[in-house]
């Protein structure tokens, strides 16, 4: 049995075996093989130097995504606008939660729903946000963000199960104040974003390129002679 994150394996091992009794053998562990991307076929996004979008991308029918976006819109984005009044919160993904009525000016809010090709919006993105407060498994949107070469801000929950190096390939923040400060930093200092983009892209290539990582499946499916 393989796992996409070490956290998942450890969590499942702690669960009691419901039918096999206290002496049941532990679950087999064939190692961790993460969900991967294809950086070789996906060039980094050519971001604009004057990018002002603060972008979330993900299926908003998934409750943790909807919860995280609403938390950001209600508690964090007003703090961002106080320091960066031209920032635009951009929400991409089907079934977005209602965000009107939160006091965000229309010029600063772009709720797009499902977008077949988000590249034009990613090219205008100064901060790619992952404000998750709950969830499980591996956060594939982090790998996607690294592959696209985007500067990211995430909660620790939002980045769980990925090869993060806080301050190098991602910015982590837990409270509304911390998250707002990290987002404003990317809106204010493009060089910080560029450094994160370069390190993130390297992480995608080295840790999540499927052409190399998925060779581990050869061992899992090897047939003994």
N, C-alpha and C positions, 0 to 999 in steps of 0.2 A: 504494500500500500504506500502510495506517495502522497506528499502534501505540498501545497503551494507556498506555505509559510511554516517556519519553525514554531511560531506562536500557535498555529492551529494544531500541530502535532502535540505540543505540550498540553494544550487545553483539553484535547480529546483524551489524552492519557490519564487525566485526572478524573474523568467520569467513571462512575461505577459500572461494572458489567451487569446489565439488568437480569440476565438469564443464566449466566455461567458461574455465578457464585464468587466468593472472595478469592478463590485460588485460580481464577481464570488467567490465562497467559495474557500479557500485555499485547496491545495492537502491534502488528508488524510495522516496521519503519524502514521503507526502502529509500529514505532520503527526501530532501526537499527539492522539487523542480518547480520553479516559479512560472507564472504566466509570463509569456514573453511578447516582444514586439518585433518588428522587422526594420530596424534603423537603416539597413542597407538599401531598402526600397522606399524609405520615407525621409526625404531631406528635411533639415530643420526649416522652420518657417522663417521667411525673410521679414522680420519685424520692422515696423516703422520707427524712426528715431523719436517721433513725437507721440508715441502710443499713449493713450489715456484710458483704455478700457481695463476694467477689473472684471475678469471673466470667470464664470463657472460654466462647466460643460459636463453634463451627465444626465442620465434618465431620471426625471423628477417624479416619475411614478414610484420610484424606490423611496420609501419613507425617510431613511437617514439623509438622503440627498435633499429632499424637500425641507426637512427640519433644519439642515445646515444652512441652506440658502436663506430661509426665513430668519434664522438667527443672525446671519451676516447682515441682511437688509435692515433688520430692526435695531440691532445693538452695535454693529460695527461700522456700517457704511456712513451713518451720520457723523461719526468721529472722523472718518476719512474726508468727507466733504468739508468739514470745518477747516482742514488744512490743504485740501486739493479740490477746490470747488468745481473744477472742470472734469473730474473723473466721472466715468460712466459705468455703472454696474450693468454688466451684460450677462444675461442668463440664457443658456442654450440647453435645450433638452425637452423632450415631450412631457406634457402634462405639468407645466410649471405651477407652483402654488400662487395664489393671488398675492401680489405685492403692491398693488395700488392701495391707496389709503394709509400708507405708512409714512407719508410726509416727504417722500423722496421726489424732488422736482422731476417733471416728465423729461426734461433735457438730460437728466443724469441717470435714467433708467431705460434699459433696452431689454425687454423680455421677448425672446424670439421664438420660443418653442423649439420644435425639431428643425434642424438645419442640415440639409444633405451634405453641404460642403462648408464647414466652418472656417476654412483657411483665411478668407478676407477679414474675419473678426479676430482670429488669432494673430494676424499680422499687425493688428492695432492694439494688442494686449500688452499692458505694462506689468500686470500681475495676474497670474492664473491661480485661482483660489480653490482650496479644498477645506471648507469649514465644517467638516463632519464632527458630530458629537457622539455618534454611535455607528456600529457596523461590524462586520466580521470578514474574515478571509483577507485577500490581498487587494490593495487599492490600485486597480489597473489604471485609473485616471492619472496617478502619479507617474507611472511608466509612460503613458501617452504624453504627458506634459514634458518629460525628459526627452522623449523621442522627437517631439516637435521643437525642442529647444526653447522652452518657455520658462521664465522665472516664476517660481511658485512660492505661495504661502499656504501652510497647512497647519491644522491641529496635529498633535501626536497621534490621535485616533485616526485622523484622515490619512496619515502616511504609514499606518501600521502595516508590517509585512513587507516593506520595501527597503532598499539599500540606501537609506538617508544618511547624509552627513550634514547635520544642521549648520547653517552658515556657509556651507560650501556648495551644495547642490540643491538646497531648499532652505527656506526660512520657516521655523516652527513658532507657533504662538498658541496660547491656551485661553487667554482672557480676551474680552472685547478690546481693551486698551492695547494689549500686546499685538493683537491681530491688526488693528488699525494702524499702529505704528509701523509694523512690517510692511503693510500695503503702501502706506505713504512713502516709506523709504524707497520702494521700487518706482513709485510715480515721480519721485524727486531726484533720484540718483540713477540715471540709466546705466552707468558703469557697473553698479552693483548687480543690476539685472543681467547684464552681459556676462559677468563672471558666473552667475548662477546658471545661465543658459549653457555656457561652455562646459561646466562641470557636470550638469545634468545630462547633456548629450553624451558625454564620455561614459557616464554611468549606464545609460541606455545601451550603448554599444558594447560595453564590457560585461555587464551583469544580466542584460535582458535581450540580447540578440539571439533569436531562436535558432539560427543556423549553428551556433556554438553550444548554447545551453541545452538544447533538446537532444544533443548527443547522449545525454544521461539516460534517455529512454532506452538506448541500446542495451545498457546494463540491466534495466528493469525487465525487459522482454527477452533477454538472452535465454536460449534453450540449451540446457546442459546436455552434452553428448552422452 
